[in-house]
Amino acid sequence: MRTIFVTSLKVGSVRKVEFEIGFEEVDGIVGVGGGRVLDFGKVLATEINVPFISIPSTASHDGIASPIASFRERGKPISISTDPPAAVLADITIIRNSPIRLVRSGYGDLISNVTAVKDWKLARDVVGEEYNEVAASMAEMPANLMLSSADMLDLKVIKHLEMLVRGLILSGVAISLAGSSRPASGAEHKFSHALDYLGYGEGLHGEQVAIGTIIMEYLHEKRYGVGNWELLKMSLEKIRAPTTAKEIGLTKEQIVEALIYAKKIRRKRYTILDEVEDKEEFKIALEKTKVA
């Protein structure tokens, strides 16, 4: 058995390890740790065509079970398609003792499925995009289940933490089922990617996505009467996750710029952002939701 310590999440680092083990008999890759380790392991296992076992040490996003790895090259985020993990072994006791900020970030990533699915339905209705009801339900159901318990939510309680971890795993499976990240990535993820590209703020992925979710839920509710941005925001406040720009080092101007920039990301993926033509609507959304 060979142990590899992941210190750099770069494609070149994966290639180096792939070369080093090229003449060895490898039956599988086991990743134990946070997102960096798991993403490294997913790419390596896919490259050498062996099963990958995911053993997360925290629950900060749905990458613990998804067929997508997130890397940074030259300071910019890139996504790499991989094979999904063959299994996910999540020890709730270990995750419970991980930094609470990471777990809160995981909750933000999970509830973003609510607006991601709304965007997917919108794309189906407006531009005729193919829609998978089973994958959408698989992604949306655990998010709505947690939102239904929003007034008593406590991520230090084993029951609630199990719900979160199961939800993140289901989210990853939904992505595999759909053959794309559509069930779990809509306008709110475009917004988060825009912040990354622009280099704004100091938020974790799930924190950025959560704030984006509040904004996009407001836009869906305003335009189509479907959604409840106040419930989303309340649930985040309940677990003490960031709900304002200031909390993750952003100004109102930076958020507006990121929202405009987000419209240029993955143009083929139709979202609620494509229906906003005036940046004044973004400013109103930020004021109404008190995000900025």
C-alpha positions as CSV (number, residue, x, y, z in Angstrom):
1,M,0.0,0.0,0.0
2,R,1.3,3.4,-1.0
3,T,0.4,6.6,1.0
4,I,0.3,9.9,-0.9
5,F,0.1,13.2,1.0
6,V,-1.7,15.8,-1.1
7,T,-0.1,19.3,-0.7
8,S,-1.0,20.8,-4.1
9,L,-4.2,20.5,-6.0
10,K,-2.9,21.0,-9.5
11,V,-3.3,18.9,-12.6
12,G,0.5,18.6,-12.8
13,S,0.7,17.1,-9.3
14,V,-1.8,14.4,-10.3
15,R,0.2,13.7,-13.5
16,K,3.4,13.4,-11.4
17,V,1.8,10.8,-9.1
18,E,0.3,9.0,-12.1
19,F,3.8,8.7,-13.6
20,E,5.3,7.5,-10.3
21,I,2.8,4.6,-10.0
22,G,2.6,3.8,-13.7
23,F,4.4,0.5,-13.4
24,E,2.7,-0.7,-10.2
25,E,-0.4,-2.9,-9.8
26,V,-3.1,-0.5,-8.5
27,D,-6.4,-2.0,-7.5
28,G,-8.0,1.3,-6.3
29,I,-7.5,4.7,-4.8
30,V,-8.8,5.7,-1.3
31,G,-9.1,9.4,-0.5
32,V,-9.2,10.3,3.2
33,G,-9.5,14.0,4.0
34,G,-11.1,17.2,2.8
35,G,-12.1,18.4,-0.7
36,R,-8.5,18.8,-1.9
37,V,-7.7,15.2,-1.2
38,L,-10.9,13.8,-2.5
39,D,-10.7,15.8,-5.8
40,F,-7.1,14.7,-6.3
41,G,-8.1,11.1,-5.7
42,K,-11.0,11.3,-8.1
43,V,-8.9,12.6,-10.9
44,L,-6.1,10.1,-10.3
45,A,-8.4,7.1,-10.1
46,T,-10.2,8.2,-13.3
47,E,-6.8,8.7,-15.1
48,I,-5.6,5.2,-14.2
49,N,-9.1,3.6,-14.5
50,V,-9.5,2.1,-11.0
51,P,-12.3,2.6,-8.4
52,F,-12.2,5.5,-6.0
53,I,-13.3,5.3,-2.4
54,S,-14.2,8.6,-0.8
55,I,-13.7,9.0,2.9
56,P,-14.5,12.6,3.8
57,S,-13.2,14.2,7.0
58,T,-15.8,17.0,6.7
59,A,-18.9,17.8,4.8
60,S,-18.2,21.2,3.1
61,H,-19.7,20.4,-0.4
62,D,-21.2,17.7,-2.6
63,G,-17.8,16.9,-4.0
64,I,-17.6,14.1,-1.5
65,A,-19.8,12.0,-3.9
66,S,-19.9,13.9,-7.2
67,P,-18.1,13.0,-10.5
68,I,-16.5,16.5,-10.7
69,A,-13.2,17.7,-9.3
70,S,-12.5,21.4,-8.7
71,F,-8.9,22.6,-9.3
72,R,-7.2,26.0,-9.4
73,E,-4.8,26.7,-12.2
74,R,-3.1,30.1,-12.4
75,G,-5.4,31.4,-9.7
76,K,-8.5,30.5,-11.7
77,P,-11.0,27.7,-10.9
78,I,-11.5,24.9,-13.3
79,S,-13.8,21.8,-13.1
80,I,-12.7,18.4,-14.3
81,S,-15.1,15.6,-15.0
82,T,-14.2,12.3,-13.3
83,D,-15.7,8.9,-12.6
84,P,-18.0,9.1,-9.5
85,P,-16.7,7.4,-6.3
86,A,-17.5,3.7,-6.1
87,A,-18.4,4.3,-2.5
88,V,-18.5,7.0,0.2
89,L,-17.7,6.1,3.8
90,A,-18.6,9.1,6.0
91,D,-17.9,8.8,9.7
92,I,-20.3,11.3,11.3
93,T,-18.2,11.5,14.5
94,I,-15.2,12.7,12.6
95,I,-17.3,15.1,10.5
96,R,-19.0,16.4,13.7
97,N,-15.6,17.3,15.1
98,S,-14.4,19.1,11.9
99,P,-14.4,22.9,11.8
100,I,-18.0,24.0,12.0
101,R,-17.4,26.6,9.3
102,L,-16.8,23.8,6.8
103,V,-20.0,22.0,7.8
104,R,-22.0,25.3,7.5
105,S,-20.5,25.7,4.0
106,G,-21.8,22.2,3.2
107,Y,-25.3,23.2,4.2
108,G,-25.0,26.3,1.9
109,D,-24.0,24.0,-1.0
110,L,-26.9,21.6,-0.3
111,I,-29.7,24.2,-0.2
112,S,-28.4,25.7,-3.4
113,N,-30.0,22.7,-5.1
114,V,-33.3,24.5,-4.5
115,T,-32.5,27.3,-7.0
116,A,-30.4,25.0,-9.2
117,V,-33.5,22.9,-9.9
118,K,-35.6,26.0,-10.5
119,D,-33.1,27.1,-13.1
120,W,-33.2,23.7,-14.7
121,K,-37.0,23.8,-14.9
122,L,-36.8,27.3,-16.3
123,A,-34.3,26.1,-19.0
124,R,-36.6,23.3,-19.9
125,D,-39.6,25.6,-20.3
126,V,-37.8,28.5,-22.1
127,V,-35.2,26.9,-24.3
128,G,-36.3,23.2,-24.3
129,E,-33.3,21.8,-22.4
130,E,-33.5,18.1,-21.5
131,Y,-34.8,17.7,-17.9
132,N,-34.4,14.6,-15.7
133,E,-37.2,14.5,-13.1
134,V,-35.5,11.7,-11.0
135,A,-32.2,13.5,-10.8
136,A,-33.9,16.8,-10.0
137,S,-35.9,15.2,-7.2
138,M,-32.9,13.5,-5.8
139,A,-31.0,16.8,-5.6
140,E,-34.0,18.9,-4.4
141,M,-35.6,16.6,-1.8
142,P,-32.8,16.5,0.9
143,A,-32.5,20.3,0.6
144,N,-36.2,20.8,1.1
145,L,-36.2,18.3,4.0
146,M,-33.6,20.3,5.8
147,L,-35.4,23.6,5.1
148,S,-38.6,22.1,6.6
149,S,-36.6,21.8,9.9
150,A,-35.1,25.3,9.6
151,D,-36.5,26.6,12.9
152,M,-34.8,23.9,14.9
153,L,-31.7,23.3,12.7
154,D,-28.4,22.5,14.6
155,L,-25.6,20.9,12.7
156,K,-23.9,19.7,15.9
157,V,-26.9,17.4,16.4
158,I,-26.1,14.0,14.9
159,K,-29.6,13.6,13.3
160,H,-29.3,16.9,11.4
161,L,-25.6,16.3,10.5
162,E,-26.6,12.9,9.1
163,M,-29.3,14.6,7.0
164,L,-26.7,17.0,5.6
165,V,-24.2,14.3,4.7
166,R,-26.9,12.1,3.1
167,G,-28.1,15.1,1.2
168,L,-24.7,15.9,-0.1
169,I,-24.1,12.3,-1.2
170,L,-27.5,12.3,-3.0
171,S,-26.6,15.5,-4.6
172,G,-23.4,14.0,-6.0
173,V,-25.4,10.9,-7.2
174,A,-27.9,13.2,-8.9
175,I,-25.1,14.8,-10.9
176,S,-23.9,11.4,-12.0
177,L,-27.5,10.4,-13.0
178,A,-28.1,13.6,-15.0
179,G,-24.7,13.4,-16.7
180,S,-24.0,17.0,-15.8
181,S,-23.9,19.3,-12.7
182,R,-27.4,20.7,-13.6
183,P,-29.2,19.3,-10.6
184,A,-26.9,21.0,-8.2
185,S,-25.5,24.0,-10.1
186,G,-27.4,27.0,-11.5
187,A,-27.2,30.7,-11.3
188,E,-26.0,30.6,-7.7
189,H,-22.9,28.6,-8.7
190,K,-22.3,30.9,-11.6
191,F,-22.2,33.7,-9.1
192,S,-19.7,31.9,-6.9
193,H,-17.5,31.1,-9.9
194,A,-17.6,34.8,-10.9
195,L,-16.4,35.8,-7.4
196,D,-13.5,33.2,-7.8
197,Y,-12.6,34.5,-11.3
198,L,-12.7,38.1,-10.1
199,G,-10.8,37.3,-6.9
200,Y,-13.3,39.0,-4.7
201,G,-14.0,38.2,-1.0
202,E,-12.8,35.5,1.3
203,G,-15.8,33.1,1.4
204,L,-15.7,29.4,1.1
205,H,-17.5,27.8,-1.9
206,G,-20.6,26.9,0.1
207,E,-20.7,30.4,1.7
208,Q,-20.6,32.1,-1.7
209,V,-23.2,29.7,-3.1
210,A,-25.5,30.2,-0.2
211,I,-25.5,34.0,-0.6
212,G,-26.1,33.5,-4.3
213,T,-29.0,31.2,-3.5
214,I,-30.7,33.9,-1.5
215,I,-30.4,36.3,-4.4
216,M,-31.6,33.8,-7.0
217,E,-34.5,32.6,-4.9
218,Y,-35.6,36.2,-4.6
219,L,-35.5,36.6,-8.4
220,H,-37.4,33.4,-9.0
221,E,-40.0,34.4,-6.4
222,K,-40.4,37.9,-7.8
223,R,-40.7,36.8,-11.4
224,Y,-42.6,33.6,-11.1
225,G,-44.0,33.5,-7.6
226,V,-42.2,30.3,-6.7
227,G,-39.8,30.2,-3.8
228,N,-39.2,31.5,-0.3
229,W,-36.0,33.4,0.0
230,E,-36.8,34.5,3.6
231,L,-36.9,30.8,4.7
232,L,-33.6,30.1,3.0
233,K,-32.0,33.1,4.7
234,M,-33.5,32.2,8.1
235,S,-32.1,28.7,7.9
236,L,-28.7,30.0,7.2
237,E,-28.9,32.5,10.0
238,K,-30.1,29.7,12.3
239,I,-26.8,27.8,11.8
240,R,-24.8,31.0,11.9
241,A,-23.7,30.8,8.2
242,P,-23.0,34.1,6.4
243,T,-26.0,35.8,4.8
244,T,-24.5,39.2,3.9
245,A,-21.8,40.4,1.6
246,K,-19.8,42.0,4.5
247,E,-19.5,38.7,6.3
248,I,-17.4,37.2,3.5
249,G,-15.4,40.4,2.8
250,L,-17.5,41.7,-0.1
251,T,-18.9,45.1,-1.0
252,K,-22.3,45.8,-2.7
253,E,-20.4,47.0,-5.8
254,Q,-18.4,43.7,-6.0
255,I,-21.5,41.6,-5.7
256,V,-23.3,43.5,-8.5
257,E,-20.2,43.2,-10.6
258,A,-20.0,39.4,-9.9
259,L,-23.7,39.0,-10.8
260,I,-23.1,40.8,-14.1
261,Y,-20.0,38.7,-14.8
262,A,-21.9,35.5,-13.9
263,K,-24.1,36.0,-16.9
264,K,-21.1,35.4,-19.1
265,I,-20.1,32.1,-17.5
266,R,-21.4,28.9,-19.2
267,R,-23.7,30.8,-21.5
268,K,-25.3,27.6,-22.7
269,R,-26.7,27.0,-19.2
270,Y,-29.9,29.0,-19.1
271,T,-30.7,30.4,-15.6
272,I,-32.7,33.2,-14.0
273,L,-29.7,35.5,-14.6
274,D,-30.5,35.4,-18.3
275,E,-33.8,37.1,-17.6
276,V,-32.3,40.1,-15.8
277,E,-31.4,42.8,-18.2
278,D,-30.8,45.7,-15.9
279,K,-28.3,45.8,-13.1
280,E,-30.8,47.9,-11.1
281,E,-32.8,44.7,-10.6
282,F,-29.7,43.2,-9.0
283,K,-29.4,46.2,-6.7
284,I,-33.0,46.0,-5.7
285,A,-32.6,42.2,-5.0
286,L,-29.6,43.0,-2.7
287,E,-31.6,45.7,-0.9
288,K,-34.7,43.6,-0.4
289,T,-32.9,40.6,0.9
290,K,-30.5,42.7,2.9
291,V,-27.5,40.8,1.4
292,A,-25.8,44.1,0.8
